[in-house]
């Protein structure tokens, strides 16, 4: 899973400038790049907060004999 997170960051690093370069002027390209970066950060944050924890197995402590779970 860590590899997928790293690849997504690397892909965004390459794809956002490619997406922004299609603008007609430098000002338009900077706007597109800024918007794309903000959108990527928000989507990435949502993924880390909600999706990633549900994909990782939970690490439960083994219970000792004679102890009750709360």
C-alpha positions in Angstrom: 0.0 0.0 0.0 2.9 2.4 0.7 4.1 1.8 -2.8 0.8 2.9 -4.2 0.9 6.1 -2.1 4.3 6.9 -3.4 3.4 6.2 -7.0 0.4 8.4 -6.7 2.5 11.3 -5.5 5.0 10.7 -8.3 2.3 10.6 -10.9 0.8 13.8 -9.6 4.2 15.5 -9.8 4.4 14.6 -13.5 0.7 14.8 -14.5 -0.1 18.2 -13.0 2.5 20.2 -15.0 1.5 18.2 -18.2 -2.2 19.2 -17.5 -1.2 22.8 -16.9 1.0 23.1 -19.9 -2.0 22.9 -22.2 -3.0 26.5 -21.2 -2.6 29.2 -23.8 -0.6 31.6 -21.6 1.6 31.4 -18.5 -1.0 33.0 -16.3 -3.6 30.4 -17.4 -1.1 27.6 -16.9 -0.3 28.7 -13.4 -4.0 28.9 -12.5 -4.6 25.4 -13.9 -1.6 24.1 -12.0 -2.7 25.7 -8.8 -6.2 24.4 -9.1 -5.0 20.9 -10.0 -2.6 20.8 -7.1 -5.3 21.9 -4.6 -7.8 19.3 -6.0 -5.1 16.6 -5.8 -4.2 17.6 -2.2 -7.9 17.5 -1.1 -8.6 14.2 -2.7 -5.3 12.7 -1.4 -6.2 13.9 2.2 -9.7 12.4 2.0 -8.1 9.1 0.8 -5.6 9.1 3.7 -8.2 9.9 6.3 -11.1 7.7 5.2 -9.9 5.1 2.6 -6.4 4.1 3.7 -7.4 3.2 7.3 -10.1 0.9 6.1 -7.6 -0.9 3.8 -5.0 -1.7 6.4 -5.6 -4.6 8.8 -6.1 -3.5 12.4 -3.5 -4.6 14.9 -5.3 -5.8 18.0 -3.4 -6.6 21.1 -3.6 -10.3 22.1 -5.6 -10.7 25.3 -4.0 -12.4 28.2 -5.8 -15.2 30.0 -7.9 -14.0 32.9 -8.2 -10.4 31.6 -11.5 -9.1 30.3 -11.8 -7.1 27.1 -13.4 -3.6 27.5 
